[in-house]
Amino acid sequence: MARDGLEDFLREKLAFLGLLPHEYEEYLEYWLPKLQPNDFTFIHFEGGEYDSRYPLTITPEPDCLLRVHTAFKAASGRERIAPQALEPFERHGFAVIEWGGTVLN
């Protein structure tokens, strides 16, 4: 993703994934400054692979759980990568929301 489209891209994807505006704005406030030095950034939203590596136990158990973990890596802009298939999340009852990320070197 090119630097000039990064913020809009992340806002759109995070909203689609189920983050509320105040949640994705906090995410952007944290991550955008870390990604701005890159002309291009590879972005991967980790799903089940993140859950498998880092299981989470919460008591009492939530009715629904959304864990948005993103892997970022500087890119050249020449990479040709198919868009990632993402699934939307629907909140109900006691919802637990976690977001985070990792910058890969």
C-alpha positions as CSV (number, residue, x, y, z in Angstrom):
1,M,0.0,0.0,0.0
2,A,1.4,3.4,-1.0
3,R,1.9,5.9,1.9
4,D,-0.7,8.3,0.4
5,G,-3.5,5.7,0.5
6,L,-2.5,4.0,3.8
7,E,-4.8,5.8,6.1
8,D,-7.9,5.4,4.0
9,F,-7.1,1.8,3.3
10,L,-6.7,1.0,7.0
11,R,-9.8,2.9,8.0
12,E,-11.9,1.0,5.5
13,K,-10.5,-2.4,6.4
14,L,-10.7,-1.9,10.1
15,A,-14.3,-0.7,9.9
16,F,-15.1,-3.8,7.7
17,L,-13.4,-6.1,10.3
18,G,-15.7,-4.7,13.0
19,L,-13.8,-1.9,14.8
20,L,-16.0,1.1,15.8
21,P,-14.8,4.6,14.8
22,H,-13.3,5.4,18.2
23,E,-11.4,2.1,18.1
24,Y,-10.0,2.4,14.6
25,E,-9.1,6.0,15.2
26,E,-7.0,5.0,18.2
27,Y,-5.4,2.2,16.1
28,L,-4.6,4.8,13.4
29,E,-3.2,7.3,15.9
30,Y,-0.8,4.6,17.1
31,W,0.2,2.9,13.9
32,L,0.3,5.6,11.2
33,P,3.3,7.5,12.6
34,K,5.2,4.2,12.7
35,L,4.4,3.5,9.0
36,Q,4.8,6.9,7.5
37,P,8.5,6.5,6.9
38,N,7.7,3.8,4.3
39,D,6.9,4.8,0.8
40,F,5.0,1.5,0.5
41,T,3.9,-0.9,3.3
42,F,2.9,-4.6,3.0
43,I,-0.1,-5.2,5.3
44,H,-1.4,-8.5,6.5
45,F,-4.3,-8.9,8.9
46,E,-3.5,-12.0,10.9
47,G,-6.5,-14.1,11.9
48,G,-6.5,-17.7,13.0
49,E,-2.7,-17.9,12.8
50,Y,-2.5,-15.2,15.5
51,D,-5.1,-16.9,17.6
52,S,-3.2,-20.2,17.4
53,R,0.1,-18.7,18.4
54,Y,-1.3,-16.5,21.2
55,P,-4.4,-18.1,22.7
56,L,-6.5,-15.9,25.0
57,T,-8.5,-17.0,28.0
58,I,-11.0,-14.5,29.4
59,T,-13.3,-15.1,32.5
60,P,-16.1,-14.7,32.3
61,E,-16.1,-15.9,28.7
62,P,-17.2,-13.2,26.2
63,D,-20.1,-13.7,23.9
64,C,-17.9,-12.6,21.0
65,L,-14.2,-11.9,20.6
66,L,-12.5,-9.8,17.9
67,R,-8.7,-9.9,17.7
68,V,-7.3,-7.6,15.0
69,H,-3.5,-8.2,14.8
70,T,-1.7,-6.7,11.8
71,A,1.7,-7.5,10.4
72,F,3.4,-4.6,8.6
73,K,6.6,-4.6,6.5
74,A,8.2,-2.0,4.3
75,A,7.7,-2.8,0.7
76,S,9.2,-1.7,-2.6
77,G,5.9,-1.0,-4.4
78,R,6.7,-3.6,-7.1
79,E,5.2,-6.5,-5.2
80,R,2.1,-8.0,-6.8
81,I,0.0,-9.6,-4.0
82,A,-3.6,-10.6,-4.2
83,P,-6.0,-8.8,-1.9
84,Q,-6.6,-10.5,1.4
85,A,-10.0,-12.1,2.0
86,L,-11.4,-10.7,5.2
87,E,-14.5,-11.6,7.1
88,P,-16.7,-9.0,8.9
89,F,-17.4,-9.3,12.7
90,E,-20.7,-8.8,14.3
91,R,-20.9,-7.7,18.0
92,H,-23.4,-9.1,20.4
93,G,-23.6,-9.3,24.2
94,F,-20.4,-9.1,26.1
95,A,-17.8,-8.2,23.3
96,V,-14.1,-8.2,23.8
97,I,-12.1,-6.3,21.2
98,E,-8.3,-6.4,20.9
99,W,-6.1,-4.7,18.3
100,G,-2.4,-4.7,17.8
101,G,0.3,-5.3,15.3
102,T,3.9,-6.0,14.6
103,V,6.4,-4.3,12.3
104,L,8.5,-6.9,10.6
105,N,12.0,-6.2,9.4
